[in-house]
Amino acid sequence: MKFYPHSKIKTDNLPTLLFAARATSALGYIFSLVTILLWISSIFLGQRTMYGDPNSPVLSVSWDGARGLAWLFSAGTVSTALFCFIVGGLCAAVVSFEYKYTKS
């Protein structure tokens, strides 16, 4: 059993494009994993409250924490993962079409 993307696609003429398809799909898997980790970590990155000196004009400061930053980065990683999957799939489709039409 092979665990790399597009393992059933064969080619004689376009091995570099097949490697690019596999590499971009693997990057898509990595970015998907990072997205899931950011979503899970955003649960624990809640609101923080910092209390000041009672004689100070500012008694407490509320900060959203890193939850907003985690959601912002996860939006970027999920869009990058989708882009990698689309590009990798298109490259694999080109390689598959080429192999099919040169063998027939």
C-alpha positions, 0 to 999 in steps of 0.5 A: 500500500502506497501512502503518497498522493496519486499513487495509481497514476503512471507516466512515461513522458511527464514524470516531472509533472507527476512529481509536481502533482504529488508534491502539491497534494502533499503540501495540501495535506500538510496545510490541512493538518495545520488548519485542523491544529489551529482550529483545535488550538483556538478552543484553548486560546480564549479571552484574557483579562489583565487586572491593573492597580486599583489606584490606576484609571484603567482597572482591567484590560480585556484582550481577545487573546490569540483566538482571532489570530488563530482563526485568521491563520486558519483561513489562510491555511485552508485556502492554501490547502484548497489551492494546492489540492486543485493544482495537484489534481489538475496536474495529475489529470493532465498526466493521466490524460497524456498516459491514456492517449499515448498508450491508445 
